[in-house]
Amino acid sequence: MDDDIVVEEDDALKAFLPNGFGKQEAKANKTLQIERSKRPRQEQHTLGNNQRDEQAGNGLSEAGGNDDDVHDEEDEDDDDDDDDDKDSDEEDEYPVSHELVLKTHERSITSMTLDASGSRLITGSTDCTVKFHDFASMTPTTLRAFKSVDPTASKTSASSETHPVHHVQFNPVSPSTVLVISAIPQAKLLSRDGEPIAESVKGDMYLRDMHNTKGHISEITTGTWHPTDRDLCVTAGTDSTLRIWDCSVRMAQRDVIVHKSKAAGSAGRTRMTAVAWGASPQGNSSNLVAAALDGSLVMWSGNGPYTRPSAEIRDAHQRDAWTGGLDISSDGRTVVTRGGDDTIKLWDTRKFKSPISTASHPSTTSQYPTSSINFSPTSTSIITGSPTGSLHILNPATLKPDLITPITPNSPLISLLWHPKLNQILTGSANAETHVLYNPTLSTRGAATVMSRAPKRRHIDDDPNVTTDLSQGLSADAIIAPNGNLSSVRNNNNNNSERPKPLTGLTASGRSRDPRRPHIPITTPFAKSQPDAKHVRDNIPLSSMRDEDPREALLKYAEKAEKEPMFTGAWKKTQPKTIYADVSDGEEEEGRERKRVKEG
């Protein structure tokens, strides 16, 4: 009888009761999370697809008849399906099907770099900060930077200045060092955790010969590392020089390369806008290629001597057009440049005279000078951005786009990076967004690992408005008032159009620049408390003199000084008594007459 009893399952009770006891591990639905990161189907096309669409549109019949219209619609549907299949195949060829968006900056992102393993991402921006991201600690709900550094801020200075960041780059041989270049004449070396290591020297601006200066005398525009030597890096400045630094001796200047411009009216000087250091085709010596504002493209041997360039092209791009994009292929045989004259050109280092191919491409260097162009890890493709926010993947042979996909519509793409180990494309745009493009089947680690983790539960510490960043340099004796200055912090975060103020140092009035640090007034004997008049009169010496007339206070001691002199008391008994002579009336009249005669 008992075996025949059937108990109905109560779904509500089953959902209420716990499934187990102890610590419950968070489980993630990897397939669902990766599917959520899939980019929406937008207008992704190639040049061949456009031509096929135009031909298909021109071939449509305009004859009447219901049967003909039905057949035409079926043909159009078949063509659309074929185009969609081809687009999906091309997307699978490049890691652009999914994306991970990081919003950690407040202004446009000018540069980005990943270490060799692809675990740490560093981005630089025009908001004068460098953000450090760690993919190993990120989850789908905690996409933020673990540290923010202002490379130009100094705690020892009361009036510290901040400058935009032009370039950041990991050392390709030793990823523990990062080269950071801001809009100042000095380059900095930081550790992978953001700690300062060394800083270059500023040169003497009053010296005419740049060979005799110990550093740049004006703003540095960009820089890069040596491809094989871990101790060498090069920086390009607006003082018409390239300077090679030895980082093993705390950034000691090793060589100075002075580019003498031959443009009319330049007085032999120009601005160096881009530099790249790549390996040679034979693997012997490297090639150092730089672009200048006068439109020239110069190449030196990477091992020197640097007194004369090995090849120079004077009119590589239009004069006074900022050439910000420059890269060398992995084999060192080709160089690609993106100039401010709306052109992309491909050069051969073995025949460095005329471009192999030229293509028109709208430029953004007039507003964003660090707009980049890069080869893929295998040099089979070239990636660059556009003013409309689309990613262009070009064919190196013809410089025609193999794929155009929108990333940030109506916001220009500035910096790009294709990591060889992760096989992921990173883009930085003018709207302060960093997009990590990947494909679950082609990419490894990086964004794919982040999206496969279980989301972290929301915590109060996840809100940056109510947390304190210790990297800003709060002292141990500072008093933190909870919720004291949250309104000012929120206003600064919401108003992205204003220039962010520095958070380190003191103002002219002695107040801290950090809005989270309360102002501690200067402590004086009268500011400790507000005692009564009797306490002030009894305990503070000479406090009654504040209300007295100084003349009356001195005359009060006149009689005492006459009777008891303090300074002439030693001659009080021996001092003779003064005796004045008696004057008669006649002598007084004679004295008056003498005075009248003298006056007359």
GUZA-57646 format. One record per residue (C-alpha): residue number from 1; y, z, x. Coordinates in steps of 0.02 Angstrom, whole numbers, plus 50000, padded with zeros to 5 digits. Layout:
GUZA-57646
REC seq    c2    c3    c1
REC NUM     Y     Z     X
...
This chain:
GUZA-57646
REC seq    c2    c3    c1
REC   1 50000 50000 50000
REC   2 50120 50043 50142
REC   3 50094 49874 50222
REC   4 50158 49786 50068
REC   5 50329 49873 50073
REC   6 50467 49757 50133
REC   7 50637 49827 50187
REC   8 50785 49714 50163
REC   9 50899 49692 50312
REC  10 51076 49753 50291
REC  11 51190 49641 50393
REC  12 51341 49756 50373
REC  13 51245 49907 50435
REC  14 51171 49808 50577
REC  15 51343 49752 50633
REC  16 51408 49931 50622
REC  17 51272 50013 50726
REC  18 51279 49992 50915
REC  19 51156 49877 50998
REC  20 51129 49992 51146
REC  21 51193 50143 51239
REC  22 51284 50164 51405
REC  23 51402 50042 51487
REC  24 51407 49875 51398
REC  25 51433 49724 51509
REC  26 51552 49590 51448
REC  27 51465 49425 51421
REC  28 51552 49258 51418
REC  29 51512 49101 51325
REC  30 51538 48983 51471
REC  31 51514 48825 51371
REC  32 51643 48877 51240
REC  33 51772 48932 51369
REC  34 51757 48774 51471
REC  35 51769 48672 51312
REC  36 51931 48761 51268
REC  37 52004 48712 51436
REC  38 51968 48529 51404
REC  39 52124 48425 51404
REC  40 52169 48345 51237
REC  41 52138 48160 51216
REC  42 52304 48082 51262
REC  43 52360 47910 51314
REC  44 52263 47888 51474
REC  45 52255 47708 51531
REC  46 52246 47594 51680
REC  47 52330 47432 51720
REC  48 52174 47331 51673
REC  49 52162 47415 51503
REC  50 52343 47373 51465
REC  51 52312 47191 51503
REC  52 52156 47191 51395
REC  53 52251 47271 51252
REC  54 52388 47141 51262
REC  55 52262 47000 51264
REC  56 52170 47075 51117
REC  57 52334 47092 51023
REC  58 52383 46913 51056
REC  59 52211 46850 51000
REC  60 52215 46929 50827
REC  61 52214 46801 50687
REC  62 52348 46805 50557
REC  63 52254 46701 50428
REC  64 52241 46765 50251
REC  65 52083 46811 50156
REC  66 51998 46975 50127
REC  67 51842 46929 50226
REC  68 51944 46878 50378
REC  69 52043 47041 50372
REC  70 51883 47143 50366
REC  71 51811 47051 50515
REC  72 51974 47074 50612
REC  73 51975 47261 50578
REC  74 51795 47276 50636
REC  75 51836 47183 50797
REC  76 51985 47297 50828
REC  77 51876 47452 50803
REC  78 51747 47384 50924
REC  79 51882 47349 51054
REC  80 51954 47525 51034
REC  81 51782 47602 51054
REC  82 51752 47501 51211
REC  83 51920 47553 51283
REC  84 51885 47737 51244
REC  85 51716 47726 51329
REC  86 51795 47647 51483
REC  87 51932 47780 51486
REC  88 51803 47919 51476
REC  89 51705 47839 51618
REC  90 51862 47833 51724
REC  91 51901 48014 51682
REC  92 51728 48064 51740
REC  93 51761 47975 51904
REC  94 51912 48088 51939
REC  95 51923 48277 51910
REC  96 52053 48270 51770
REC  97 51952 48308 51612
REC  98 51991 48495 51607
REC  99 52139 48599 51663
REC 100 52193 48776 51700
REC 101 52379 48816 51680
REC 102 52468 48950 51783
REC 103 52642 49005 51730
REC 104 52698 49124 51867
REC 105 52865 49049 51922
REC 106 53032 49038 51837
REC 107 53092 48873 51910
REC 108 53023 48710 51975
REC 109 52876 48719 52096
REC 110 52917 48631 52259
REC 111 52759 48657 52362
REC 112 52582 48726 52352
REC 113 52437 48755 52469
REC 114 52255 48810 52461
REC 115 52153 48884 52602
REC 116 52001 48793 52671
REC 117 51880 48889 52559
REC 118 51986 48861 52403
REC 119 51994 49045 52356
REC 120 52180 49080 52379
REC 121 52325 48980 52308
REC 122 52505 48998 52368
REC 123 52650 48914 52279
REC 124 52834 48900 52324
REC 125 52977 48871 52204
REC 126 53164 48852 52188
REC 127 53169 49028 52116
REC 128 53165 49083 52300
REC 129 52993 49163 52289
REC 130 52818 49130 52354
REC 131 52676 49177 52236
REC 132 52502 49224 52295
REC 133 52355 49188 52178
REC 134 52173 49237 52203
REC 135 52044 49141 52103
REC 136 51913 49275 52137
REC 137 52010 49405 52035
REC 138 52066 49291 51892
REC 139 51993 49285 51718
REC 140 52040 49172 51572
REC 141 52156 49309 51505
REC 142 52230 49367 51673
REC 143 52303 49210 51749
REC 144 52439 49285 51858
REC 145 52491 49305 52039
REC 146 52441 49464 52128
REC 147 52594 49463 52242
REC 148 52769 49390 52247
REC 149 52866 49376 52411
REC 150 53044 49324 52448
REC 151 53030 49253 52625
REC 152 53218 49262 52657
REC 153 53250 49438 52591
REC 154 53282 49578 52714
REC 155 53274 49763 52670
REC 156 53388 49809 52814
REC 157 53532 49707 52746
REC 158 53637 49772 52603
REC 159 53692 49595 52552
REC 160 53533 49493 52570
REC 161 53537 49309 52524
REC 162 53398 49209 52443
REC 163 53359 49025 52470
REC 164 53241 48900 52387
REC 165 53070 48873 52464
REC 166 53042 48696 52529
REC 167 52866 48700 52599
REC 168 52714 48815 52612
REC 169 52554 48769 52701
REC 170 52397 48858 52759
REC 171 52343 48833 52938
REC 172 52198 48707 52921
REC 173 52106 48780 53071
REC 174 52149 48965 53048
REC 175 52179 49002 52862
REC 176 52244 49177 52900
REC 177 52418 49106 52939
REC 178 52540 49022 52819
REC 179 52692 48919 52868
REC 180 52839 48951 52751
REC 181 52998 48848 52759
REC 182 53152 48893 52659
REC 183 53325 48816 52653
REC 184 53378 48907 52813
REC 185 53371 48860 52999
REC 186 53224 48978 53031
REC 187 53041 48952 52986
REC 188 52926 49099 52953
REC 189 52743 49137 52975
REC 190 52659 49246 52844
REC 191 52485 49314 52832
REC 192 52372 49264 52688
REC 193 52422 49429 52605
REC 194 52609 49395 52619
REC 195 52650 49504 52769
REC 196 52776 49433 52895
REC 197 52704 49386 53064
REC 198 52839 49292 53159
REC 199 53002 49198 53137
REC 200 53078 49055 53234
REC 201 53242 49070 53327
REC 202 53406 49002 53264
REC 203 53492 48883 53385
REC 204 53671 48885 53447
REC 205 53773 48773 53333
REC 206 53910 48750 53463
REC 207 53798 48655 53584
REC 208 53812 48467 53568
REC 209 53650 48422 53658
REC 210 53506 48471 53545
REC 211 53386 48478 53693
REC 212 53473 48636 53753
REC 213 53459 48733 53590
REC 214 53320 48858 53562
REC 215 53300 48820 53377
REC 216 53367 48725 53228
REC 217 53553 48741 53202
REC 218 53548 48691 53017
REC 219 53431 48689 52868
REC 220 53247 48649 52891
REC 221 53182 48523 52765
REC 222 52994 48525 52793
REC 223 52855 48557 52919
REC 224 52669 48544 52949
REC 225 52526 48606 53059
REC 226 52434 48518 53197
REC 227 52270 48447 53127
REC 228 52159 48522 53263
REC 229 52262 48647 53365
REC 230 52282 48813 53275
REC 231 52433 48866 53379
REC 232 52549 48718 53353
REC 233 52662 48673 53207
REC 234 52812 48559 53188
REC 235 52970 48577 53084
REC 236 53097 48445 53034
REC 237 53280 48489 53009
REC 238 53445 48417 52955
REC 239 53505 48426 53136
REC 240 53412 48263 53176
REC 241 53273 48352 53272
REC 242 53088 48390 53261
REC 243 53036 48550 53347
REC 244 52860 48595 53398
REC 245 52821 48782 53401
REC 246 52686 48879 53490
REC 247 52631 49011 53365
REC 248 52524 49104 53492
REC 249 52685 49166 53575
REC 250 52773 49222 53415
REC 251 52842 49048 53375
REC 252 52910 49001 53545
REC 253 52989 48829 53551
REC 254 52878 48710 53649
REC 255 52958 48539 53630
REC 256 53115 48465 53552
REC 257 53112 48288 53483
REC 258 53286 48219 53453
REC 259 53295 48067 53339
REC 260 53445 47959 53382
REC 261 53499 47863 53230
REC 262 53557 47685 53257
REC 263 53642 47671 53087
REC 264 53826 47625 53089
REC 265 53942 47773 53075
REC 266 53806 47904 53098
REC 267 53861 47957 53273
REC 268 53679 47956 53325
REC 269 53627 48092 53202
REC 270 53539 48096 53035
REC 271 53431 48210 52929
REC 272 53243 48217 52949
REC 273 53170 48216 52774
REC 274 52980 48216 52795
REC 275 52850 48240 52932
REC 276 52661 48221 52943
REC 277 52539 48257 53084
REC 278 52373 48165 53072
REC 279 52222 48126 53178
REC 280 52208 47961 53271
REC 281 52081 47826 53226
REC 282 51985 47848 53389
REC 283 51995 48036 53388
REC 284 52086 48050 53554
REC 285 52266 48096 53520
REC 286 52351 48129 53354
REC 287 52499 48039 53276
REC 288 52663 48120 53227
REC 289 52758 48022 53095
REC 290 52929 48068 53025
REC 291 53052 47992 52902
REC 292 53241 48004 52912
REC 293 53386 47988 52792
REC 294 53448 47831 52879
REC 295 53294 47741 52810
REC 296 53196 47739 52974
REC 297 53013 47784 52999
REC 298 52968 47846 53174
REC 299 52799 47880 53255
REC 300 52761 47978 53414
REC 301 52601 48017 53505
REC 302 52544 48189 53451
REC 303 52512 48248 53629
REC 304 52676 48182 53700
REC 305 52781 48136 53789
REC 306 52914 48140 53655
REC 307 53059 48064 53752
REC 308 53034 47895 53668
REC 309 52941 47854 53506
REC 310 52787 47746 53516
REC 311 52845 47645 53365
REC 312 52998 47642 53253
REC 313 53044 47549 53093
REC 314 53231 47556 53061
REC 315 53236 47490 52882
REC 316 53075 47563 52813
REC 317 53169 47622 52658
REC 318 53345 47607 52594
REC 319 53478 47701 52689
REC 320 53539 47867 52616
REC 321 53387 47870 52501
REC 322 53288 48030 52525
REC 323 53109 47992 52577
REC 324 53020 48152 52531
REC 325 52840 48091 52516
REC 326 52742 48055 52675
REC 327 52557 48071 52715
REC 328 52429 48006 52839
REC 329 52252 47958 52790
REC 330 52102 48057 52851
REC 331 52056 47924 52980
REC 332 52236 47914 53042
REC 333 52250 47726 53018
REC 334 52366 47714 52868
REC 335 52528 47799 52818
REC 336 52598 47804 52642
REC 337 52780 47840 52603
REC 338 52874 47868 52441
REC 339 53059 47834 52459
REC 340 53211 47869 52356
REC 341 53234 47681 52332
REC 342 53098 47683 52196
REC 343 52964 47608 52309
REC 344 52796 47661 52381
REC 345 52744 47578 52544
REC 346 52584 47578 52643
REC 347 52591 47560 52834
REC 348 52461 47529 52970
REC 349 52481 47639 53124
REC 350 52403 47504 53234
REC 351 52532 47374 53178
REC 352 52680 47485 53141
REC 353 52807 47350 53102
REC 354 52799 47296 52921
REC 355 52716 47372 52766
REC 356 52542 47318 52714
REC 357 52585 47329 52530
REC 358 52734 47383 52426
REC 359 52742 47442 52246
REC 360 52886 47497 52136
REC 361 52878 47676 52075
REC 362 53021 47780 52002
REC 363 53080 47916 52120
REC 364 53131 48096 52087
REC 365 53193 48142 52261
REC 366 53375 48135 52207
REC 367 53346 48294 52106
REC 368 53186 48360 52187
REC 369 53186 48315 52374
REC 370 53010 48383 52402
REC 371 52925 48258 52284
REC 372 52761 48221 52371
REC 373 52629 48086 52385
REC 374 52456 48122 52455
REC 375 52294 48039 52502
REC 376 52132 48098 52423
REC 377 52011 48193 52538
REC 378 51914 48032 52571
REC 379 52072 47923 52576
REC 380 52000 47813 52438
REC 381 52144 47855 52320
REC 382 52327 47904 52324
REC 383 52401 48029 52203
REC 384 52583 48049 52157
REC 385 52689 48105 52010
REC 386 52817 48022 51900
REC 387 52982 48075 51818
REC 388 52894 48075 51648
REC 389 52766 48205 51703
REC 390 52615 48089 51726
REC 391 52489 48092 51866
REC 392 52464 47923 51949
REC 393 52303 47891 52045
REC 394 52333 47734 52148
REC 395 52220 47613 52237
REC 396 52266 47612 52423
REC 397 52228 47426 52440
REC 398 52351 47367 52308
REC 399 52451 47526 52265
REC 400 52415 47491 52082
REC 401 52365 47635 51968
REC 402 52181 47662 51935
REC 403 52222 47803 51813
REC 404 52381 47869 51733
REC 405 52364 48032 51639
REC 406 52507 48139 51569
REC 407 52514 48318 51634
REC 408 52684 48388 51584
REC 409 52773 48266 51469
REC 410 52960 48248 51498
REC 411 52950 48361 51652
REC 412 52934 48278 51824
REC 413 52785 48313 51936
REC 414 52847 48371 52106
REC 415 52706 48436 52214
REC 416 52524 48381 52215
REC 417 52366 48431 52308
REC 418 52187 48368 52306
REC 419 52072 48498 52382
REC 420 51922 48424 52473
REC 421 51801 48569 52447
REC 422 51841 48611 52266
REC 423 51869 48429 52215
REC 424 52013 48485 52105
REC 425 52189 48417 52088
REC 426 52335 48539 52081
REC 427 52505 48488 52015
REC 428 52671 48579 52014
REC 429 52805 48523 51892
REC 430 52988 48552 51858
REC 431 52951 48664 51709
REC 432 52877 48797 51826
REC 433 52696 48761 51777
REC 434 52550 48743 51896
REC 435 52406 48639 51826
REC 436 52235 48646 51906
REC 437 52137 48491 51851
REC 438 51949 48496 51868
REC 439 51787 48426 51801
REC 440 51641 48545 51766
REC 441 51515 48422 51837
REC 442 51615 48360 51987
REC 443 51713 48516 52036
REC 444 51648 48676 52112
REC 445 51722 48852 52111
REC 446 51909 48873 52089
REC 447 51964 48845 51909
REC 448 51785 48810 51853
REC 449 51732 48984 51910
REC 450 51882 49066 51826
REC 451 51844 48987 51658
REC 452 51660 49039 51668
REC 453 51703 49224 51682
REC 454 51711 49345 51537
REC 455 51888 49374 51473
REC 456 51963 49539 51522
REC 457 52017 49658 51385
REC 458 52202 49676 51360
REC 459 52276 49826 51447
REC 460 52451 49895 51456
REC 461 52454 49858 51642
REC 462 52433 49673 51604
REC 463 52609 49665 51535
REC 464 52729 49635 51680
REC 465 52876 49701 51579
REC 466 52811 49880 51582
REC 467 52733 49881 51756
REC 468 52808 49904 51928
REC 469 52779 49782 52070
REC 470 52762 49888 52226
REC 471 52793 49736 52336
REC 472 52978 49745 52292
REC 473 52995 49894 52409
REC 474 53022 50049 52303
REC 475 53046 50203 52411
REC 476 52940 50358 52391
REC 477 53085 50470 52342
REC 478 53148 50355 52204
REC 479 53149 50418 52025
REC 480 53068 50298 51902
REC 481 53132 50320 51726
REC 482 53002 50255 51602
REC 483 53075 50123 51485
REC 484 53242 50151 51567
REC 485 53289 49973 51611
REC 486 53162 49870 51515
REC 487 53297 49778 51418
REC 488 53376 49709 51575
REC 489 53207 49656 51643
REC 490 53163 49567 51480
REC 491 53332 49480 51477
REC 492 53306 49419 51654
REC 493 53131 49356 51611
REC 494 53184 49268 51453
REC 495 53340 49186 51526
REC 496 53262 49063 51646
REC 497 53417 48955 51658
REC 498 53514 49083 51761
REC 499 53482 49103 51946
REC 500 53371 49255 51977
REC 501 53458 49394 52071
REC 502 53379 49470 52226
REC 503 53284 49632 52198
REC 504 53300 49702 52374
REC 505 53444 49784 52465
REC 506 53601 49866 52398
REC 507 53760 49799 52319
REC 508 53934 49829 52386
REC 509 53953 49982 52275
REC 510 53793 50059 52342
REC 511 53685 50023 52190
REC 512 53509 49953 52208
REC 513 53480 49769 52164
REC 514 53315 49813 52083
REC 515 53346 49843 51896
REC 516 53196 49958 51888
REC 517 53268 50078 52017
REC 518 53389 50202 51937
REC 519 53555 50231 52022
REC 520 53560 50397 52115
REC 521 53742 50455 52132
REC 522 53805 50528 52295
REC 523 53787 50719 52293
REC 524 53947 50817 52333
REC 525 53987 51005 52325
REC 526 54087 50978 52166
REC 527 53958 50862 52082
REC 528 53811 50982 52085
REC 529 53875 51080 51935
REC 530 54029 51119 51834
REC 531 54068 51305 51868
REC 532 54213 51402 51796
REC 533 54379 51433 51883
REC 534 54334 51610 51936
REC 535 54176 51550 52023
REC 536 54273 51415 52115
REC 537 54410 51538 52168
REC 538 54287 51668 52230
REC 539 54160 51558 52318
REC 540 54252 51406 52384
REC 541 54374 51446 52526
REC 542 54556 51394 52506
REC 543 54520 51325 52332
REC 544 54681 51408 52266
REC 545 54787 51300 52381
REC 546 54760 51150 52267
REC 547 54881 51224 52139
REC 548 55014 51293 52259
REC 549 55178 51220 52323
REC 550 55159 51196 52512
REC 551 55343 51239 52547
REC 552 55334 51403 52453
REC 553 55169 51443 52536
REC 554 55250 51426 52709
REC 555 55410 51521 52667
REC 556 55303 51665 52607
REC 557 55260 51702 52788
REC 558 55437 51683 52858
REC 559 55484 51869 52855
REC 560 55317 51920 52927
REC 561 55332 51791 53067
REC 562 55504 51861 53113
REC 563 55448 52042 53119
REC 564 55277 52015 53193
REC 565 55280 51853 53294
REC 566 55108 51789 53336
REC 567 55145 51669 53478
REC 568 55290 51765 53564
REC 569 55219 51939 53543
REC 570 55195 51962 53733
REC 571 55386 51958 53761
REC 572 55431 52068 53613
REC 573 55481 52218 53720
REC 574 55548 52129 53873
REC 575 55652 51998 53783
REC 576 55840 52034 53806
REC 577 55952 52050 53657
REC 578 56065 51902 53626
REC 579 56251 51944 53643
REC 580 56381 51821 53581
REC 581 56562 51820 53650
REC 582 56708 51864 53538
REC 583 56826 51720 53506
REC 584 57012 51747 53472
REC 585 57118 51652 53347
REC 586 57212 51551 53481
REC 587 57053 51490 53561
REC 588 56991 51431 53393
REC 589 57151 51329 53366
REC 590 57141 51252 53541
REC 591 56962 51203 53511
REC 592 57009 51116 53349
REC 593 57150 51019 53433
REC 594 57037 50959 53572
REC 595 56915 50893 53442
REC 596 57056 50799 53354
REC 597 57112 50719 53517
REC 598 56938 50660 53556
REC 599 56919 50589 53383
REC 600 57086 50498 53396
